[in-house]
Amino acid sequence: MQFVDLNAQFERIEQEVRNRIDAVLKHGKYIMGPEVNQLEKELASFCGASHALSCASGTDALLLPLMAWGIGPGDAVFVPNFTFFATAEVVSLLGATPIFVDVDPVTFCMDPDKLQDAIAAVETGNASLHPLPQLSTSHRLVPRAVIPVDLFGIAAHYEKIIPVAKSAGLYVLQDAAQSFGCEWDGRRACAMGCDAAATSFFPAKPLGCYGDGGAVFTEDPELAEVMKSLRVHGKGAHKYDNIRIGMNGRLDTIQAAILLAKLEVFEDELERRQQVADLYQSRLAACSNLTLPSVPIGRKSAWAQYSLLSSNRESVLEALKERGIPTAIYYPTPLPFLTAYKSYNYHPDDFPVASRLSEEIFSVPFHPYLSEDSVAFIADTLTSIEI
Ligand SMILES: Cc1ncc(COP(=O)(O)O)c(C=O)c1O
């Protein structure tokens, strides 16, 4: 049994993928070929955004709007403390300071009340309002942006986060690396009213390519133009007219071609993901030793992961391993406690929710092609474990 079975998907779309790759091999436009433009149009139309810009990874998709907004040294960017490293890494890479905000214990997404406290703490320099990093400078940081993460496929609490951010004058950048295809009140990820949104096409993501890839979305035509320039070395009117410092952040044409093939089955895969999740939910409903994922009313998850909580995780993982069931832990260490942020000097009590989640969380196999029998086997195994 595989944790994410990409071969099962490939068997379904093999001919389409091969045809589209062949077409690229024939026209030979490996950089910014016609498939890139077509993909961008289809991505924008899929989620209902005005502008979609493909790029080399989800990490670059986060970097591009931050760079366009001129985020840099002296700026504070609020990020959840329980996510993949890249969400905070891009902030640090630009010389700005990530301000970690604890997550909601039910959705595992950024807690909007704590965001409000964190903004007040940065604005006043008062760490008794919210834990702040220990920095070598005594200069007060300027709050500039917030990056809510749609963890495991559920849209973050935008109904509260956007008003909080706007009243503090912050940009909102949706990190939809794990949630492309999810919904909130009928709006799809990357078109949920944020200033910009980033997604990842890492192979195991809900919509993944066969390598690295990503895309950034916005309603703002000027932002889209600046990000287009940043994506290709700060390009101006032509290739050798470099008007700003940018990056080489293009998506390969071959990856765009693969994504076009995958988009054709994506709606169906989202439905299958929901069915697999429903099956897990019903089979595990009576399992009182586990906390099951919970999707708030009005939201549809993209089900990037099926993650559970157990206060006795090690025994559960051991029992699953004995029966050949692979598992993963997302994430074993909250970001503030990673070595890269050691100098911030945070204490586990600063972030009680993320600290508990990192000790209890684990994920079981999940993908659109997981059979009913496999779900039943995994669920029965989980149910039979005596804790
Ligand atoms: C929440 C989150 N943000 C950003 C990224 C970075 O995406 P990529 O690996 O495509 O650079 C990931 C990838 O795992 C992610 O899960």
The ligand as a Tripos MOL2 file, in Angstrom:
@<TRIPOS>MOLECULE
LIG
   16    16     1     0     0
SMALL
NO_CHARGES

@<TRIPOS>ATOM
      1 C1          1.7390   24.9640    3.1210 C.3       1 LIG1
      2 C2          2.8310   24.9200    2.1000 C.ar      1 LIG1
      3 N1          3.3480   26.0690    1.6440 N.ar      1 LIG1
      4 C3          4.3050   26.0890    0.7060 C.ar      1 LIG1
      5 C4          4.8030   24.9200    0.1670 C.ar      1 LIG1
      6 C5          5.9140   24.9860   -0.8320 C.3       1 LIG1
      7 O1          5.5690   24.4350   -2.0700 O.3       1 LIG1
      8 P1          6.6950   23.8480   -3.0260 P.3       1 LIG1
      9 O2          7.2110   22.5850   -2.4340 O.co2     1 LIG1
     10 O3          5.9840   23.6320   -4.3350 O.co2     1 LIG1
     11 O4          7.7610   24.8850   -3.1480 O.co2     1 LIG1
     12 C6          4.2950   23.6950    0.6000 C.ar      1 LIG1
     13 C7          4.8010   22.4200    0.0580 C.2       1 LIG1
     14 O5          4.7710   21.3940    0.6750 O.2       1 LIG1
     15 C8          3.2730   23.6930    1.5890 C.ar      1 LIG1
     16 O6          2.7480   22.5460    2.0490 O.3       1 LIG1
@<TRIPOS>BOND
     1     1     2 1
     2     2     3 ar
     3     2    15 ar
     4     3     4 ar
     5     4     5 ar
     6     5     6 1
     7     5    12 ar
     8     6     7 1
     9     7     8 1
    10     8     9 2
    11     8    10 1
    12     8    11 1
    13    12    13 1
    14    12    15 ar
    15    13    14 2
    16    15    16 1
@<TRIPOS>SUBSTRUCTURE
     1 LIG1         1 GROUP 0 **** ****
